[in-house]
Amino acid sequence: MARYDPASTVIAATRTDGLGGRLLAMANAKALADTFGYRFGFTWNRRAAADKTFHTVEIADRIFSPDFIEKHWLGESIKASDLGILDPAALAGRDLGEVAKEKKLRGWICDDIDVLQSDAPQLARRAQALRSFDYSAPVKEAIAAADRSRFPGPMAALHLRSGDIVHGKHRASLVFADKVIPSTLARAIVSELSSRGMTSLLIGQHRPTLDYLRAETGAMLTSDFGADAFTDETLNSFFEMALMARCRQIHSGSSIFAEIASLMGGAPLTHATALFDAPRAASIIIDELKERQADYHPREAAFGYQAAFLAMEDKISPEQTRELLEEAYALDPENDAYALKIASAWFRERDYAAGEAVLKSVMTRQFRERPKIPLVIMRLLGDLLFRRYPFARDFEFFFAAGEAGCPYAAACSAWILQETTADRERALAMAERAVKAALADPIVGKVRQRILQGKRPKTGLLAKARWRIAWLRGLGAW
């Protein structure tokens, strides 16, 4: 098993997300290590991972060869404080080995997917690094099977994705939507590629939708080339990536899976917007749903409306926003991100009563199901994803509604202020405003209690203990 060598600077990939993200981080890290003569290493679990609905990442031994693990595996995890964080600024500075030695670091963690956004020589080596990974025998066989497949002519891979962004928890964040090509746009893309003499190969995670599109468009699926023989999800993923790698073009959203396939085979990777810009894509999606909405799974159709809305959010009126999102909400009533955006659209027009009614309905239901603060809709407002708040453009409209005397908007505003700013005084004032507007309401009362308690610390045993004590005292006061 590979271990740290104090005399050697290590460039380590330590991501713990999906297969594509881990492999791309490893390719970045190895490209850097090979370029500068450092040592490459990676972390990966060797125990069975928890069952996940959409992302199952196998243990290291089932993906990589014993020799590769022995040479490069650093363990299931490493002590982060022993390594620096490699970002573009660090990469553009002094010699990494010298800086590591000066700071008494064993090396650098290279987990930023975009760290090699330059024309530096290590970027050119990324594909070479990925191809040098020595996989386990079953993974090698899956890749070889894809390589043996015979295409009927020029092929263009169309990576629709889907998974948790369309059918799982991430559909409520709105952050990851650009990773997906909406299935409601696929018909138009297949038609466009066909006009260019290309047969489309559809790759995605929702088989009923893929089968429907195949029947409607004549596009091919990976199952046409033997993907169904690989019932193991990881082996199936490698087969599909290798099959995509053999295509002349790969079209996708901001998909790491597709990026890995591009590196594997050298096929150019093209973002879907290169075929249809955002306004045109939104128009196509809306027309498709007008004609064939019933043909799509409800969440696939709802995501189509979501994608159209996100493409035009800055250009359409509050009324048009509500029209799109009400269609989406009717199809996917469990996705309360739609209710949040609908309420915000009312607030934009200063129709505070209508927006407050939307919030009250959702927050009352959520509190009845789980009487704990933050409610789901509040958590959406306060969550930080990829160093930004997905609903930041809505904050000012919630603040205005809260200051206008709407208790639920004020309660949400208090949570926003606590989670996203250091303005504790204003957060408390908003919480007090909510209670004053609805004195007997248990929801706003609990929000006030939670704001008094303060923002929950993420680290530090003592800080967490003090926070817990504040919560218990709050219970007594309540």
Buried (B, 14 or more C-beta within 10 A) or exposed (E): EBEBEEEBBBBBBBBBEBBBBBBBBBBBBBBBBBBBEBBBBBBBBBEEEEEEEBBBBBBBBBBBBEEBBEBBBBBEEBEEEBBBEBBEEBBEEEEBBEBBBEEEBBBBBBBBBEBBEEEBEBBEBBBEBBEBBBBBEBBEBBBEBBEEBEBEEEBBBBBBBBBBBBBBEBBBBBBBBBBBBBBBBBBBBBEBBBEEEBBBBBBBBBEEBBEBBBEEBEBBBBBBBBBEEBEBBBBBBBBBBBBBBBBBBBBBBBBBBBBBBBBBBEBEBBBBBEBBEBEBBBBBBBEBBEEBBEBBBBBBBBBBBBBBBBBBBEEBEBEEBBBBBBBBBEBBEEBBBBBBBBBBBBBBBBBBEBBBBBBBEBBBBBBEEEEEBBBBBBBBBBBEEEEEBBBEEBBEBBBBBBBBBBBBBBBBBBBBBBBBEEEBEBBBBBBBBBBEBBEEBEBBBBBBBBBBBBBBBEEEEEEEEEBEEBBEEBEEEE
